[in-house]
Amino acid sequence: MAAVDGLKPGFGYVLGTAAASYFVHHMYMGFKVVKARKQFNVEYPALYADEKNCSDEKSRQTFNCVQRAHQNSLENQPIFLSLLTLSGLQYPVTAASFGALYLAGRIGYVQGYCTGDPQKRVNYVTALGYVGIFGLVGTTIKFAADLLSK
C-alpha cells in the first residue's frame, strides 16, 4: 500500500468520512428535496413553495422545511470539511469519528425537519452532530496549539 509523505496512515478514514459527507449532503438530502418537489408540485426554478406554486399552507410548510433542511446542511458543509481535514492531519481516527457523529447528527436534523414541524429539527440524534462538530473544533485548536508550541 502506498503512503503519502507527511500524512498519518489513518488519514484514509478522514477521506472516507469526507466521501460519506457527499452521500449524506448531496444524495440523501438532495433526493429528499426532489421527492418533496414531486409530492408538493413545486417546480424549478422555485427555491421555496409559496402561494403561487403551492396552494395548501401545510404542504408549503412541509416542502419549505425539507428544502431548508438541505440548504442549512449545505451551508454548514464547507466548515465541516475544513475542520475535518485540518483536525485529521494530526488526529485522523479521532477526526473521522467526530465526523461520523456530525453526519449522523445531520441525518437526525433532516429527519426531524422534514416532518414539517421546524421544532423537530432539534432532537437527540441532532445532539450527536454538535458533539461531532465541537469535537472537530477542539481537535483543530489542539493541533494549532501543538504547532505553535514547537
Order of alpha helices (4+ residues) and beta strands (2+ residues): alpha-alpha-alpha-alpha-alpha
